[in-house]
Each structure stands twice: as structure tokens, then as C-alpha cells.
């Protein structure tokens, strides 16, 4: 599924396509998401609010390819006004590797050897 939004006029901005994970970064008192970012291998981009932002809220923790207008603030923070997005394949959840055992009130680690962790690496 690919969605598009009309492009706004931005000074000193460039259109760019990035791939990354949609992450909720802020919530209000009702636990509604109020801020999103796209986390890539190299950077993170705060998502400007528009009609597509509302759709991306429902895609939190999902891999997407986003095209949009990128601006950079003086502090170096990057923002993206999303003009289109496309869903990418689902990522494997970390929940498959680390689980909380409510009966024994402790963390249990499945597949620890497969991911190269030592059980002593995790002390809570």
C-alpha cells in the first residue's frame, strides 16, 4: 500500500526517501501518541504532522519506506514532512528472545546462545 500527501512549500529543504522503523516518542495523558520519529540505521527524523502522520501512528513499530521533505534544525535535529510511504516487510520482534516469567518474577532468555549473549550479561 502506498499513500501520498500534497507537498507543502519548504525553504531550504530537499525531498528524500528513507527506510526505517516508525517509533512513537511522546504520548499525552490518555496514552495517545503525540510525536513520531522514523529511526534509520544512520539517523532519526521527527515526523511533521499531516494526514499521513495520522496513518503512521497506527504503524508504530513497523518498517516503512518514506519519501518526504527533510529539514534540519539548528541543533541538528532532522524533521520530515511525509509525502508518501510504503510498508516494508515486518521485523522480527525482540520479544522472541527475552521474556518475563510472571510466575517466577524473573527474566528468562530463549535462544541466548543463538544471538551470542551470555546469561551473565543481564542482571536486573
C-alpha positions in Angstrom: 0.0 0.0 0.0 1.4 3.4 -1.0 -0.1 6.7 0.2 0.7 10.3 -1.0 0.2 13.7 0.5 0.3 17.1 -1.2 3.8 18.7 -0.9 4.0 21.9 1.1 6.4 24.7 0.2 9.6 24.5 2.3 12.5 26.8 2.1 16.0 25.2 2.1 14.6 21.7 2.1 15.1 18.7 0.0 12.9 15.7 -0.9 14.4 12.4 0.3 13.5 8.8 0.6 14.4 6.9 3.8 13.7 3.5 5.2 13.3 2.9 8.9 11.2 2.0 11.8 8.2 4.1 12.9 8.6 4.9 16.6 6.3 6.7 19.0 8.3 9.1 21.1 5.7 11.0 23.1 2.2 10.3 24.5 -0.5 12.5 26.1 -2.2 11.8 29.4 -4.7 9.5 27.6 -1.8 7.4 26.2 -2.5 8.8 22.7 0.7 9.2 20.5 1.6 12.8 20.1 5.0 12.6 18.4 6.6 10.1 16.0 10.1 9.6 14.5 11.5 7.4 11.8 14.6 5.6 13.0 17.0 4.6 10.3 20.4 2.9 10.5 22.1 6.3 10.3 19.7 8.9 11.7 16.3 9.7 13.2 13.7 12.0 11.7 10.9 13.6 13.7 7.7 13.3 11.6 5.8 16.5 10.8 2.0 16.3 11.5 -0.2 16.0 8.4 -2.8 13.5 7.1 -0.1 10.8 6.6 1.2 11.3 10.1 -2.2 10.1 11.5 -1.8 7.0 9.4 1.8 6.4 10.6 0.6 6.5 14.2 -1.2 3.2 13.5 2.0 1.8 12.1 4.1 2.3 15.2 6.9 -0.3 15.4 6.6 -1.1 11.6 9.3 -0.9 8.9 8.4 1.7 6.2 9.9 3.4 3.3 9.1 7.1 3.4 9.5 9.9 0.9 9.2 13.4 2.2 10.7 16.9 2.6 13.6 16.9 5.0 14.6 19.9 7.0 17.4 20.2 9.6 17.1 22.5 12.7 20.0 24.5 14.0 20.6 21.9 16.7 21.0 19.3 14.1 17.6 17.6 14.6 16.1 16.3 11.3 12.4 16.6 10.5 10.5 15.0 7.6 7.2 16.1 6.1 5.9 12.8 4.7 4.6 13.0 1.1 4.3 9.2 0.6 5.1 6.0 2.4 5.1 2.3 1.7 5.1 -0.6 4.2 8.2 -2.9 4.2 8.4 -6.4 5.5 7.7 -7.0 9.1 10.7 -7.1 11.5 11.2 -9.9 14.0 10.3 -8.9 17.5 12.8 -8.9 20.2 10.1 -10.5 22.4 11.1 -13.8 20.8 14.4 -13.7 22.6 13.8 -12.1 26.1 10.6 -12.8 28.1 9.5 -12.0 31.6 8.3 -15.0 33.6 5.5 -13.7 35.8 5.3 -17.0 37.8 8.9 -16.8 38.9 9.2 -13.0 38.6 12.4 -13.2 36.6 13.6 -12.7 33.1 14.2 -15.8 31.0 16.3 -15.9 27.9 15.4 -18.1 25.0 17.9 -18.6 22.2 20.6 -16.9 24.2 23.3 -18.9 22.5 22.0 -18.2 19.0 22.3 -14.5 19.4 25.7 -14.7 21.2 24.6 -13.4 24.6 25.9 -14.7 27.9 23.3 -15.2 30.6 25.6 -13.1 32.9 25.2 -10.1 30.5 21.7 -9.5 32.0 21.3 -8.6 35.6 18.2 -6.8 36.8 
